Amino acid sequence: MNAKTIIRCAAALAAALLMAPPLAGTDQPKSGYSSARIISPPDGEGLRANSGNFEVRAQIEPDLRQGHRLRLLLNDNPQGAAQASSTFQLTGVERGEHQLRLQIVDDDGGLVFAGEPSTFHLLRHSKLHPRPAFNP
Protein backbone atom coordinates (compact mmCIF):
# COMPACT_ATOMS: atom_id res chain seq x y z
CA MET A 1 0.00 0.00 0.00
CA ASN A 2 1.31 3.43 -0.83
CA ALA A 3 0.95 6.59 1.27
CA LYS A 4 -1.96 7.99 -0.79
CA THR A 5 -4.01 4.83 -0.27
CA ILE A 6 -3.32 4.82 3.45
CA ILE A 7 -4.35 8.50 3.75
CA ARG A 8 -7.55 7.87 1.74
CA CYS A 9 -8.44 4.87 3.94
CA ALA A 10 -7.75 6.84 7.12
CA ALA A 11 -9.91 9.74 5.91
CA ALA A 12 -12.76 7.39 4.97
CA LEU A 13 -12.54 5.68 8.36
CA ALA A 14 -12.54 9.02 10.21
CA ALA A 15 -15.59 10.20 8.24
CA ALA A 16 -17.42 6.94 8.97
CA LEU A 17 -16.67 7.23 12.70
CA LEU A 18 -17.92 10.81 12.81
CA MET A 19 -21.21 9.83 11.14
CA ALA A 20 -21.78 6.63 13.15
CA PRO A 21 -24.17 6.67 16.13
CA PRO A 22 -22.54 6.34 19.55
CA LEU A 23 -22.12 2.87 20.99
CA ALA A 24 -24.67 1.83 23.60
CA GLY A 25 -23.69 3.00 27.07
CA THR A 26 -21.04 5.44 25.86
CA ASP A 27 -23.17 8.52 25.24
CA GLN A 28 -23.17 11.09 28.04
CA PRO A 29 -26.09 13.49 28.32
CA LYS A 30 -25.16 17.01 27.22
CA SER A 31 -26.33 18.26 30.61
CA GLY A 32 -23.56 16.38 32.43
CA TYR A 33 -26.07 14.61 34.71
CA SER A 34 -26.40 10.85 34.57
CA SER A 35 -29.44 10.41 36.85
CA ALA A 36 -32.09 12.26 38.82
CA ARG A 37 -34.28 9.86 40.74
CA ILE A 38 -36.74 9.60 43.60
CA ILE A 39 -35.42 7.35 46.37
CA SER A 40 -38.28 7.80 48.85
CA PRO A 41 -41.07 6.86 48.57
CA PRO A 42 -39.74 3.81 46.68
CA ASP A 43 -41.01 3.23 43.15
CA GLY A 44 -44.08 1.00 42.99
CA GLU A 45 -44.63 0.82 46.75
CA GLY A 46 -47.30 2.00 49.14
CA LEU A 47 -46.85 4.85 51.59
CA ARG A 48 -49.10 5.31 54.63
CA ALA A 49 -49.65 8.98 55.45
CA ASN A 50 -53.10 9.53 56.92
CA SER A 51 -52.66 13.30 56.85
CA GLY A 52 -51.47 13.29 53.25
CA ASN A 53 -48.25 14.95 54.38
CA PHE A 54 -44.90 13.27 53.74
CA GLU A 55 -41.30 13.79 52.69
CA VAL A 56 -39.87 13.00 49.25
CA ARG A 57 -36.14 12.36 48.97
CA ALA A 58 -34.27 12.49 45.69
CA GLN A 59 -30.78 11.66 44.47
CA ILE A 60 -28.88 13.10 41.53
CA GLU A 61 -25.58 12.12 39.96
CA PRO A 62 -23.26 13.93 39.81
CA ASP A 63 -23.90 16.65 42.39
CA LEU A 64 -26.00 19.66 41.48
CA ARG A 65 -24.04 22.28 39.54
CA GLN A 66 -23.95 25.95 40.44
CA GLY A 67 -26.97 27.78 39.03
CA HIS A 68 -29.07 24.62 38.83
CA ARG A 69 -32.05 23.72 41.02
CA LEU A 70 -34.29 20.71 41.58
CA ARG A 71 -37.99 20.80 40.72
CA LEU A 72 -40.37 18.10 41.89
CA LEU A 73 -43.44 17.23 39.83
CA LEU A 74 -46.41 15.39 41.35
CA ASN A 75 -48.65 14.06 38.59
CA ASP A 76 -46.92 16.48 36.16
CA ASN A 77 -47.63 19.51 38.42
CA PRO A 78 -44.67 21.43 39.93
CA GLN A 79 -44.61 21.32 43.74
CA GLY A 80 -43.37 24.66 45.04
CA ALA A 81 -40.37 26.55 43.76
CA ALA A 82 -37.24 24.85 42.43
CA GLN A 83 -34.69 24.37 45.20
CA ALA A 84 -31.14 23.25 45.90
CA SER A 85 -32.19 20.68 48.52
CA SER A 86 -32.96 17.10 47.50
CA THR A 87 -35.67 16.79 50.17
CA PHE A 88 -39.21 18.00 49.49
CA GLN A 89 -42.22 18.28 51.82
CA LEU A 90 -45.59 17.47 50.28
CA THR A 91 -48.85 18.30 52.05
CA GLY A 92 -52.47 17.36 51.54
CA VAL A 93 -51.90 14.67 48.92
CA GLU A 94 -55.00 12.56 48.31
CA ARG A 95 -55.03 8.77 48.58
CA GLY A 96 -54.37 6.73 45.47
CA GLU A 97 -51.72 6.23 42.82
CA HIS A 98 -49.40 9.15 42.06
CA GLN A 99 -46.39 9.80 39.89
CA LEU A 100 -43.30 11.76 40.94
CA ARG A 101 -40.62 13.08 38.62
CA LEU A 102 -37.49 15.05 39.40
CA GLN A 103 -36.24 17.75 37.05
CA ILE A 104 -33.05 19.79 37.06
CA VAL A 105 -33.61 23.37 35.90
CA ASP A 106 -31.36 26.37 35.34
CA ASP A 107 -31.72 29.87 36.83
CA ASP A 108 -34.27 30.79 34.15
CA GLY A 109 -36.38 27.70 34.88
CA GLY A 110 -35.29 25.98 31.67
CA LEU A 111 -35.15 22.20 31.76
CA VAL A 112 -31.61 20.84 31.97
CA PHE A 113 -32.31 17.18 32.80
CA ALA A 114 -35.41 15.10 33.60
CA GLY A 115 -35.36 11.92 35.62
CA GLU A 116 -37.53 8.86 35.08
CA PRO A 117 -40.98 8.87 36.68
CA SER A 118 -41.55 7.04 39.95
CA THR A 119 -45.00 5.74 40.99
CA PHE A 120 -46.24 5.27 44.53
CA HIS A 121 -49.57 4.56 46.21
CA LEU A 122 -50.63 6.83 49.05
CA LEU A 123 -52.60 4.97 51.71
CA ARG A 124 -54.86 7.01 53.98
CA HIS A 125 -57.42 5.98 56.55
CA SER A 126 -60.95 5.92 55.15
CA LYS A 127 -64.06 7.14 56.97
CA LEU A 128 -65.78 4.14 55.41
CA HIS A 129 -63.70 1.87 57.65
CA PRO A 130 -64.03 3.14 61.25
CA ARG A 131 -61.16 2.52 63.59
CA PRO A 132 -61.70 -0.13 66.25
CA ALA A 133 -62.73 1.11 69.69
CA PHE A 134 -59.92 1.37 72.20
CA ASN A 135 -60.08 -1.41 74.79
CA PRO A 136 -57.69 -1.10 77.75
C-alpha positions in Angstrom: 0.0 0.0 0.0 1.3 3.4 -0.8 1.0 6.6 1.3 -2.0 8.0 -0.8 -4.0 4.8 -0.3 -3.3 4.8 3.5 -4.3 8.5 3.8 -7.5 7.9 1.7 -8.4 4.9 3.9 -7.8 6.8 7.1 -9.9 9.7 5.9 -12.8 7.4 5.0 -12.5 5.7 8.4 -12.5 9.0 10.2 -15.6 10.2 8.2 -17.4 6.9 9.0 -16.7 7.2 12.7 -17.9 10.8 12.8 -21.2 9.8 11.1 -21.8 6.6 13.2 -24.2 6.7 16.1 -22.5 6.3 19.5 -22.1 2.9 21.0 -24.7 1.8 23.6 -23.7 3.0 27.1 -21.0 5.4 25.9 -23.2 8.5 25.2 -23.2 11.1 28.0 -26.1 13.5 28.3 -25.2 17.0 27.2 -26.3 18.3 30.6 -23.6 16.4 32.4 -26.1 14.6 34.7 -26.4 10.8 34.6 -29.4 10.4 36.8 -32.1 12.3 38.8 -34.3 9.9 40.7 -36.7 9.6 43.6 -35.4 7.3 46.4 -38.3 7.8 48.9 -41.1 6.9 48.6 -39.7 3.8 46.7 -41.0 3.2 43.1 -44.1 1.0 43.0 -44.6 0.8 46.7 -47.3 2.0 49.1 -46.9 4.9 51.6 -49.1 5.3 54.6 -49.7 9.0 55.4 -53.1 9.5 56.9 -52.7 13.3 56.9 -51.5 13.3 53.2 -48.2 15.0 54.4 -44.9 13.3 53.7 -41.3 13.8 52.7 -39.9 13.0 49.3 -36.1 12.4 49.0 -34.3 12.5 45.7 -30.8 11.7 44.5 -28.9 13.1 41.5 -25.6 12.1 40.0 -23.3 13.9 39.8 -23.9 16.6 42.4 -26.0 19.7 41.5 -24.0 22.3 39.5 -24.0 25.9 40.4 -27.0 27.8 39.0 -29.1 24.6 38.8 -32.0 23.7 41.0 -34.3 20.7 41.6 -38.0 20.8 40.7 -40.4 18.1 41.9 -43.4 17.2 39.8 -46.4 15.4 41.3 -48.7 14.1 38.6 -46.9 16.5 36.2 -47.6 19.5 38.4 -44.7 21.4 39.9 -44.6 21.3 43.7 -43.4 24.7 45.0 -40.4 26.5 43.8 -37.2 24.9 42.4 -34.7 24.4 45.2 -31.1 23.2 45.9 -32.2 20.7 48.5 -33.0 17.1 47.5 -35.7 16.8 50.2 -39.2 18.0 49.5 -42.2 18.3 51.8 -45.6 17.5 50.3 -48.8 18.3 52.1 -52.5 17.4 51.5 -51.9 14.7 48.9 -55.0 12.6 48.3 -55.0 8.8 48.6 -54.4 6.7 45.5 -51.7 6.2 42.8 -49.4 9.1 42.1 -46.4 9.8 39.9 -43.3 11.8 40.9 -40.6 13.1 38.6 -37.5 15.1 39.4 -36.2 17.8 37.1 -33.1 19.8 37.1 -33.6 23.4 35.9 -31.4 26.4 35.3 -31.7 29.9 36.8 -34.3 30.8 34.2 -36.4 27.7 34.9 -35.3 26.0 31.7 -35.2 22.2 31.8 -31.6 20.8 32.0 -32.3 17.2 32.8 -35.4 15.1 33.6 -35.4 11.9 35.6 -37.5 8.9 35.1 -41.0 8.9 36.7 -41.6 7.0 40.0 -45.0 5.7 41.0 -46.2 5.3 44.5 -49.6 4.6 46.2 -50.6 6.8 49.1 -52.6 5.0 51.7 -54.9 7.0 54.0 -57.4 6.0 56.5 -61.0 5.9 55.2 -64.1 7.1 57.0 -65.8 4.1 55.4 -63.7 1.9 57.7 -64.0 3.1 61.2 -61.2 2.5 63.6 -61.7 -0.1 66.2 -62.7 1.1 69.7 -59.9 1.4 72.2 -60.1 -1.4 74.8 -57.7 -1.1 77.7 
